[in-house]
Every structure is written in C-alpha cells, then in structure tokens.
Amino acid sequence: MNAGRIIKVSGPLVVAEGIPGAKMYDVVRVSESRLIGEIIEIRGDRASIQVYEETTGLGPGEPVYSTGNPLSVELGPGLIESIYDGIQRPLDAIREKTGDRINRGVEAPGISREKKWNFVPTVQKGAQVTGGDIIGTVQETVVVEHRIMVPPGVEGTIEEIKAGEFAVDETIARIKTAAGVKDVTMLQRWPVRRGRPYKEKKAPSEIMSTGQRVIDTFFPVAKGGTACIPGPFGSGKTVVQHQLAKWADADIIVYVGCGERGNEMTDVLMEFPEIKDPRSGESLMKRTVLVANTSDMPVAAREASIYTGITIAEYFRDMGYSVAIMADSTSRWAEALREISGRLEEMPGEEGYPAYLGSRVAEFYERAGKVVCLGKDQNRLGSLTAIGAVSPPGGDLSEPVTQNTLRIVKVFWGLDASLAYRRHFPAINWLLSYSLYTEMLDDYFRKQGSEEWVILRREAMRILQEESELEEIVRLVGVDALSAKDRITMETARSLREDYLHQNAFHEVDTYSSVEKQLILLRLTLAYGEEAQNLLNAGRPLKEIFAMPIRERIARAKYIPESEMDRIAQIEKDLRTEVANTTGGVA
C-alpha cells in the first residue's frame, strides 16, 4: 500500500507529505499504530491532518495511509442504547478489548456484525422503490421500531426480498436499478459532514414539550426547532440538558457530551438506564443514543462528536420520527476549533476563534428542522430539534460562541448565576430569555382548543415584568411605599416564581409537569392573585389576605401526581369558595 510520511507533529495536528490521492476531509491512518485522522487542509503535496487520538510518541518519517473515504458513521439496527465515543467507536466493545482506558489505534465497528435482527419486509417482490422508501422493519427495542430504508440515490424494482434473522451486513433485498442489480443490507454509511437529504423542509408548528414549566409556558421550543442554553459556570446548564434529554417529547434522544467532565457523563450513563420513560414506562435508554466525548479525550474528537451525533439524529428523522439532539457543550467544540486553527497558523478572528466559527455553528444548527422525508410516502414527516449548551467564560454573553449561536437559534434560555445561587432551578431568567416560536405555538394551542393557555401565559408574564419594575421602587423607598394593589401584584409574582417556576429536578413528581398539569397549576396560581384583589376590594386588610391558610395548599400543589390532577382543580374551587364566603359574594 502506498503511503505518505509524517514531516511535522504539533499536538493533535500532523502534517504529512506524499499521501496518494489526498482529498479534503478524507480519513487517514497515521503511523503503524493506525491512529484515525482527517485531512483538514491541503497545500501542494502537504496535507494537514487532525488526529482523533493521542499523538504522543509520533515522529517525522512515520507512514500515513489514506482510506480514500470521508469520515462516516454506520447507520442501522443497534444504534439505540449504544454508547459511543466521538468517532462512533462503541465504548463497551472497546472496554472489553482494552480495559477502562481507551488504547490508541483500537478499532471497533460502530454496529455489531454478530448480532442477528428479525427483519420483517413491508414490500413485495416486483414493487417499485426509490431512495428513502421503507422496505421493512426491525423491532430494535421494545419502544423503537427501526425502519429499514432504501439508501438515498437508489431507485428500481425489488427483485428479491427476504424475511428472517439477519446480521446488519447480510443482504436482505436485491434491487434492479438502471445501473444493474444492487444488494441492500440493513447497514448504511453516511459522511458526517454532509446533511442527509429530504424532500422539503417545513415550518415548525407543534410544541416539543419538555416537562419544565418555565420552558413550556414562557419559552417553548417547536419540534424541528433550535435552542441554546448559555450560562456561566455553576448555573445548571448540564442539569437542564439532562432534564430535556429525560423528559422531552421526542421519539428518539441523541445526547452528545462534547468535552464534558467525566463525572457529568457518568451521571448520564448511570441515570438514564434507571429512569422510567413517561411515554412508554420502559427505561429511557430504550430510545436513547449517547455520544460521550469527555474533556480528557483528544481535543480534535470533540469536533467529530457533534457531527457524529447530528448524523445519527438525521437518520432517525428520515424514518419519520421526532428526534431531539442535546449538545453539551458547543463552547468546548468551538475551543477545539480554536486550538486546531491556531496550530494551522490561520489568521485568528475574535478572541482567537477561527474566522469561520459562525459558519460552522450555523452548519450544525441548520441541520435541524421539520421535513418531508425521502420516499414515495408524502405523509411521512420527521423532525430534528437541536438544543445546544454554551459555556461563555465568566457568563459573558457577548463572547463570540454565544453571539454566533444566538444569530442562528430561535430560542434563548438565558441562565442566571444569581438565580442559581438562590437555589432557583431551572435558573432560566424569565426577563432575559426569549422564544421566536411563541406566536406560531399560540396558534397551535388555539387549534387544540386551549385559548385559555395563551391568555394565562400572557397574564403571568405581565405580572413578572411588573414585579421587576416594582422591585426598583422597593429598593429605593421600601415595600411600604407601594399601594395595596401593587403589594398583591408582588405577592402573586412571588407565588409564580417560587410555586410555579421553581421546579425540583430530583423530586420524583415535580421533575416533570405535563402541559395539562402546567395549565391547571398556572390557572391556580393566577386565581390567587385575582381572588386576593377581590378580597382587597371587599375591604379586607392585606395581612389577612396574605395569611390565608389555602396558600400553603397552592404552594404544594405542584407535588400532586399527574394521576390526581383533580385535587389541584379542587384547591382552586376551595379558594374561590373561601373568598366568596368571606366577601359575601362581592367581586
């Protein structure tokens, strides 16, 4: 085999010359240890390679072998429940080979070739098929039906199709095309840097509920939308990401830990199998794919991990599933870009990041969306929702990664360190954050017959904004300077913050609130403000209004399980009855 040779090693960057047929983004094998690398720059006969493994001990003169193929992922049955590193090597298979530490040059296929899957055809011999058509199914887990699709670009007549137990690389069908007969297996390969094709992209129109009240009520994200969670150290980005991964209303979850701390990824690996999925009652892992690239792994693999994750997510989207990808954190991905750019001696942009940072960030988020899938079935819609955490140094939201992200995404959940220090979780600042999907989702709720939801949400946001203005007065002259009406507004806002928006991620009931429960809780919280005003109009003193015994029941209503929501509605009835009895029916 012809090979190039190394002439320079600079951390994860290796420069080699004489690689036969070298092309941009080709995968190469570096040295006799066969380390995986990718060509990211070509100057004359010299190719710059980012190596996805530790380069310690490499020196000039060692060989570099070209594979002639771009960095690709394997797609097929066996993805769900898998835990991969940044370049789709299964970590459990590697552990069996090398122990707890990943040795250099270890190779393992992304999908097992030994395991047999029961393939059930859904088309017959003689059927006309085109790229993206579903030709059969595999029950991958008790929750996920894996739909086997004709590879994109293949079109023709089914000449033969089998049923039964097959490994992923065994032929299950033969398609007669214009170019000859093509064998189809359950395994597809796809280059990670190229988005998978679809027929048409549609505007997102349906909420992706997350079970987190501050998100679903005020700053919802649509299925097929994009969102980011920037926040300083310790403000709870990772916990919010974990919550979204656990409870988001998506068929498939792809969680990418990009440059994450090892203990945080450990939490994910330990927790997810134990969590009972509210949709199916099974373990959450039955519909999850994990890509773990911890901070002690080679820096270049961080970039690959993001692309690996989004390509796997697109594959499930093409089946017609609603998919959510969590990227935690894109800042560490950007830091990897900065390091490689510096070693390439490129002209730095703002804060040392490469000039192309904005386009790379856009490239990632633009792969999200709600699409009409390839194939003859016009009704098969899939969606891919991308949610990225951003870790700005010192919580500075004006830094390049945050700003470039905000230009692209439509939902901004701004985490606030002061809320986090007050133990308010999720620490999403309701005055700083925004969602550009709110208006179209209001239309969605109206169509669902929930006009009340739209009215209550606006009223709650008005009260919280009013509280912010009144706080300025309180800071200057004290709470006694406020009118009784303003005091009630402040108290209602406090109830909204502490009883409604505050949510305990580690409480088995409060960790998740369905949209139906959120509506009832919000109605109850605002009913207190309304009835307190009625009591004031009836001449009751503030002290008595604030000391109402039912307030304790309102504060604890969020801990009532979903199966007993009638109890929350009863609290509201009791509140209105108590006030009516006190005021003699005066409104």
Summary of the structure (lengths in Angstrom):
residues: 587
radius of gyration: 27.4
end to end distance: 89.1
largest distance: 94.8
contacts: 1997
relative contact order: 0.10
helix: 38%
strand: 25%
